[in-house]
Amino acid sequence: MANLPLVHAMLERRDPEPAFFAPFVSAPMRVEPGWIDYNGHLNMAYYNVLFDRAVDEVYELLGCGLAYLQESRHSCFTAEVHLRYLRELNAGDLVRVTFQLIDFDAKRLHYFEELHHAEHGWLSATSENMALHVDMTARKTVPFPQQIAARLAKMKAAHAALPVPEAAGRRIAMPGR
């Protein structure tokens, strides 16, 4: 939840609609020393933490963040993730995550994230995700409410100008097979 104060400030101003930049870029985050593994680099689990914090910012922007959960008892669950580790991160590195909405339907989101070194710009990791909109009481998928579906449509329209990431839709396989 790296940039939630900014998102909450926007919502408190009662801006009628958020701006959907293409792609969404998270607030900067720093790799914490406790996240470094015995190989001397960022442990694989904490790449997910960084990606998840960026998604929390996006969910707040879309109107389906923590307050939405508390008020409606609905939330988004990650159903599937494909993570690629491309370049090591070290303690203290400053990073940013980009978020691109690839597609959505009544109950699902398909999105792609890239984790970049914030100071040097290189790509460290990617994460492709499928998330489900869930009624927390019934623990079943349900359609997004109209206001969130409308924001998803606006975000998708803004992101439609972006090329689909080369790594989207990849599968794990041995090279050459």
C-alpha angles and dihedrals in degrees: 000000000000100000102023094122089062092048092047090049089053091050092047089056085057093231103189094227132004121238113253109212119196107262108011110236120207127224113270116274130192126225105243120226092234090061094065115105132211090275088066098247139087109303113241093244092062094056083067090050091055093046091046093051089054091050089052088059091050093048090052090051091050092047097246100102133109097307089050090053092049094047102039105022088232127118145158122262125196109239101177138008134187110193125187122195108208108161133012123256123206137204112291096019113144113226141179130198126217119208124203121185105219097180145327139193134188094297109012143065125203112194142162127215133192124200112212133185099249097214100041101026100226121142116251104174145347131216125195114194145185114201130186130214106232137192099225094206096052093030089222134119116264134176119274114256115257096257093054092043088053091052091047089053091051092048091048091050090052092047094045089083090062119088115249105260113260090233096052113115095015121150131210112256141141111269113267095017 
